[in-house]
Amino acid sequence: MRGLLRAWPGPTRDRIERLTGLDEAKWRDLARLFPALGADPGALAARARRTFALLAWHELSRARPRPRWDPAPPPRASELLLTAHAGNLRMLRYFLRSAGIPVATIVDETHFGNPKWRRLNEWVEERFPARFPHTLSSREPHRLRAALSRGSLLAAIDRIHRPPPGADDRSARVPFLGGSLEIELAPLRLARLAGVAARPVFITAPDARLTITVGERLPGDEAEAARAFGDLLDRTARASPGDFDGFTHRYLAGNAAGS
């Protein structure tokens, strides 16, 4: 599979925008702001999107999925797992559940009710029963804290849009591909209030190998935790820059002045 994917020709120019959500002009802007994306980041991201999807579905279809865990799966104890929009967040949740970790993704209200995702969730639940929700609303902190008494939560903390009025709006900037990226700090407070560890975790496919990078527990101090998260995020991004998908790239393209 890896040899086939390496030999697969790159996507044509007219396919790049369809696969990534950004046109060539936006990709050129990003290449200037984030040099580590490389000289042709649009083609890199389009190829990575296509490669990741094939690898992830191929691996998930196995009776016992075997992605590369670097260095090992997170513990089954309740934790708040922090990530960024890389690879595919839904696939990250599915692989965590396939490893016996009951985990739900913290999502906005706008993410609920999609019948396609509901069917996929049901399929995963049949194969890897967890008796734990797949998603929970970010607007119901009492349910989030209750869920952390029974399992883990997964949150993407790279800021794509502003939180609603009245919500915790604290953030920090961390290094990202030669520039910087804004991350949200509210999940760190949730972990502290719930008395659970916060841990970074990312899913990418460097060198056409599906990899889940699992970091150490983050420090309790928010500033130190943000730096530790940012360090691992930047190292992971530099190893596989094309895997940081269209959500993040669209955010960066729209917020270049703040980077």
C-alpha positions in Angstrom: 0.0 0.0 0.0 2.7 2.5 0.9 4.7 1.8 -2.3 1.6 2.2 -4.4 0.8 5.5 -2.7 4.3 6.8 -3.2 4.2 6.0 -6.9 0.7 7.4 -7.4 0.9 10.6 -9.5 0.2 13.9 -7.8 -3.2 15.6 -8.3 -3.6 17.9 -11.3 -3.9 21.6 -10.7 -7.7 21.6 -11.3 -8.1 19.0 -8.6 -6.1 20.9 -5.9 -8.9 23.4 -5.0 -11.5 20.7 -5.0 -9.5 18.5 -2.7 -8.3 21.2 -0.3 -10.8 24.0 -0.4 -8.2 26.7 -1.3 -7.2 28.1 -4.7 -3.6 28.6 -5.8 -3.5 32.2 -4.8 -4.4 31.4 -1.2 -1.8 28.6 -1.2 0.9 31.0 -2.4 -0.1 33.4 0.4 0.2 30.6 3.0 3.6 29.5 1.6 4.9 33.0 2.2 3.5 33.1 5.8 4.5 29.5 6.6 7.7 28.6 4.8 7.7 25.0 6.2 4.7 24.3 4.1 7.2 24.1 1.2 7.3 25.6 -2.3 4.1 23.9 -3.6 1.9 23.5 -0.5 -1.4 23.1 -2.5 -0.2 20.0 -4.3 1.3 18.6 -1.1 -2.0 19.1 0.8 -4.1 17.7 -2.0 -1.9 14.6 -2.3 -1.9 14.2 1.5 -5.7 14.4 1.7 -6.1 11.7 -0.9 -3.4 9.5 0.7 -4.7 9.9 4.2 -8.2 8.9 3.3 -7.1 5.7 1.6 -4.8 4.8 4.4 -7.3 5.5 7.2 -10.2 3.6 5.6 -7.9 0.7 4.7 -6.7 0.5 8.3 -10.0 1.0 9.9 -11.5 -1.9 7.8 -9.2 -4.4 9.4 -10.6 -6.6 12.1 -7.9 -5.2 14.4 -6.7 -1.8 13.2 -3.0 -1.2 13.6 -2.0 2.4 13.0 1.5 3.3 14.1 1.2 4.6 17.7 4.1 7.0 18.5 5.2 5.9 21.1 2.0 4.1 22.4 -1.7 4.6 22.7 -2.8 6.9 25.5 -3.9 5.3 28.8 -7.5 4.2 29.2 -7.9 6.4 32.2 -10.1 9.5 31.7 -8.1 12.3 30.0 -8.8 15.4 28.0 -7.0 14.7 24.6 -6.1 17.9 22.8 -5.4 18.0 19.1 -5.5 20.2 16.0 -7.3 20.0 12.6 -4.9 17.5 11.1 -5.6 14.3 9.1 -9.2 13.7 10.2 -10.6 14.2 13.7 -13.3 11.7 13.2 -10.8 9.0 12.2 -8.7 9.9 15.2 -11.7 9.2 17.5 -12.4 6.0 15.7 -8.9 4.7 16.1 -8.8 5.7 19.8 -12.1 3.7 20.3 -10.7 0.8 18.3 -7.8 0.7 20.9 -10.3 0.4 23.7 -10.4 4.0 24.8 -14.0 5.4 25.2 -13.8 8.9 23.8 -16.2 11.6 22.6 -15.3 14.6 20.5 -16.2 18.0 21.8 -18.1 19.8 18.9 -20.1 22.9 18.2 -23.9 22.6 17.9 -23.6 23.0 14.1 -21.9 19.6 13.9 -24.9 17.6 15.1 -27.5 15.8 13.1 -25.6 14.8 10.0 -27.0 11.4 9.0 -23.9 10.3 7.2 -21.7 10.7 10.3 -24.4 9.1 12.4 -24.3 6.0 10.3 -20.5 5.9 10.5 -20.7 6.2 14.2 -23.1 3.4 14.5 -20.8 1.2 12.3 -17.8 1.9 14.5 -19.9 1.3 17.6 -20.9 -2.1 16.3 -17.3 -3.1 15.7 -15.8 -1.5 18.8 -18.5 -1.1 21.5 -17.8 1.6 24.0 -21.2 2.5 25.4 -20.0 6.1 25.3 -21.3 9.0 23.1 -19.4 9.9 20.0 -19.9 13.7 20.3 -20.8 16.1 23.1 -21.6 19.8 22.7 -19.1 22.4 23.8 -22.0 24.5 25.1 -22.9 22.0 27.9 -19.9 22.0 30.3 -21.8 20.1 32.9 -22.2 17.1 30.5 -18.5 17.4 29.6 -17.4 17.2 33.2 -19.8 14.3 33.8 -18.4 12.4 30.7 -14.9 12.8 32.0 -15.9 10.6 35.0 -16.5 7.7 32.6 -14.2 8.2 29.6 -12.1 10.7 27.7 -12.8 13.7 25.6 -11.1 14.9 22.4 -10.9 18.6 21.5 -9.3 20.4 18.6 -7.9 23.6 20.1 -6.5 25.4 17.1 -8.8 28.4 16.8 -10.9 28.5 13.6 -13.6 30.9 14.8 -14.4 33.0 17.8 -16.4 31.4 20.6 -19.9 32.6 21.3 -20.5 35.7 23.5 -19.9 34.9 27.2 -17.7 31.8 26.5 -14.2 31.5 27.7 -12.2 33.5 25.1 -8.7 33.0 26.4 -6.0 31.9 23.9 -2.3 31.7 23.2 -0.1 31.7 20.2 2.2 28.8 19.5 4.8 28.1 16.8 3.4 26.6 13.6 5.4 25.9 10.4 7.5 28.9 10.7 4.6 31.2 11.7 2.3 31.0 14.6 -1.2 29.5 15.4 -3.7 30.6 17.9 -4.9 27.9 20.3 -7.8 28.0 22.8 -7.1 27.6 26.5 -10.6 26.9 27.8 -10.1 23.1 27.5 -7.2 23.3 29.9 -9.5 24.8 32.4 -12.0 22.0 31.9 -9.3 19.4 32.5 -8.3 21.2 35.7 -11.9 21.5 37.0 -12.6 17.8 36.2 -9.3 16.7 37.8 -8.0 14.9 34.7 -4.8 15.1 32.7 -4.6 16.9 29.4 -2.5 15.2 26.7 -1.8 16.2 23.1 -2.5 13.7 20.3 -2.4 14.1 16.5 -3.2 11.8 13.5 -1.1 12.2 10.3 0.4 10.1 7.6 4.1 11.0 7.2 5.7 9.0 4.4 2.4 7.3 3.7 2.3 5.6 7.1 -0.8 6.3 9.3 0.6 7.6 12.5 -1.0 8.7 15.8 1.4 10.8 17.8 0.7 10.8 21.6 2.4 13.3 23.8 3.2 13.4 27.5 0.8 14.8 30.0 0.7 18.5 29.8 1.8 20.7 32.8 -0.8 22.1 35.1 0.2 25.7 34.4 -1.6 27.0 31.3 1.3 28.9 29.9 3.6 25.9 30.2 0.9 23.6 28.8 0.4 25.8 25.8 4.1 25.8 25.1 4.4 22.0 25.4 1.3 21.5 23.2 2.7 24.0 20.6 6.1 22.3 20.5 4.7 18.9 19.7 2.2 20.4 17.3 5.0 22.1 15.4 7.2 19.0 15.3 4.3 16.9 14.0 3.3 19.5 11.4 6.9 19.8 10.1 7.1 16.0 9.7 3.9 15.9 7.6 2.8 19.5 6.7 0.3 18.4 4.0 -1.8 16.6 6.6 -2.9 19.8 8.3 -6.2 19.9 6.5 -8.4 22.4 4.8 -10.1 23.6 8.0 -6.8 24.9 9.4 -5.6 26.2 6.1 -8.8 28.1 5.5 -8.5 29.6 9.0 -4.9 30.6 8.3 -5.8 32.1 4.9 -8.5 34.2 6.5 -6.4 35.3 9.5 -3.0 35.8 7.9 -2.6 39.3 9.3 -2.7 38.0 12.9 0.0 35.4 12.3 
